[in-house]
Amino acid sequence: MAMSSDTVLNVVEPLRESLTPLGFEVYPLKIGWYNAVVSPAHQLYYSADTLALVVLSTPSMFEKVFLPFLQTGCCEDVRDPIDQCVAQTVRSCVSECLPEQTVDIIFDHEMLPNRKPKFLAQTAAHVAGAARYYRPSDVQDPPWGDKKMFGVCVHPRLGGWFAIRALLVLKGVEVGEALQQVDPPNCVSSREAKIELLERFNLCWRDWTYRDIILAEESYSPQQRQYFITPPGKRQELLRQWGFLSQAD
């Protein structure tokens, strides 16, 4: 079904109203915008005008949703509690806000059988106008020469202190001209700043300084930093220390 701009808002706003207080952000896009800039191997098999929504988590999600999730004691045998928490929260909000709509929910951690991601999260965030994806090709005459470098998204308010969590595809909902594409803010505009960002991200990403490439309105709390700095294989032990998991025998 084709939608007007008002109808698009009627779909997006309930999800925003549900997810924003929990520390998430929601941005609409058309599948065609995404497919136009990715390789055929990464394209999504929906019509170009299909409405989709990219979901980001902000720093406050950790305290608002994740710590209460841990307190329920339901992650004893969960491989990745953050992924489980986000999935449970997003699915619940989608079910509540769009009960009559078929929604394909694709999470950032999900992989295809060939080990490729089910969607390119940073590209989706860029085409939705949520965060700008800075790539090595954005730098003229880069100082690193032919060395392989990876790109990274920067949020206009949060810098690098956020995560792209999911893509929601509303099957059969086509928006046509009702949704117009908006470029994400170019908050790292100079060549020097882009070089600094990409070098920090690629060469010393563990110190997280790339996240502070711009002045962020929010950043991770000390407890959140401790959790994410801890290697995934040691996070269960950290959660035991925090009292969220039973002590091992």
Secondary structure, DSSP 8 states (H G I E B T S, - for coil): -B--HHHHHHHHHHHHHHHGGGTEEEEEEEHHHHHTTS-GGG--SS-TTEEEEEEEE-TTHIIIIIHHHHHTT--TT-S-HHHHHHHHHHHHHHHHH-TTS-EEEEETT-B-TTS-BSS-HHHHHHHTTSSEEE-GGGSSS-TTTT-----EEEBTTTBT--EEEEEEEEEEEE-GGGS--------S-SHHHHHHHHHHHHHSGGG-GGGGSS--S----HHHHHHHHS-GGGHHHHHHHHTSS----
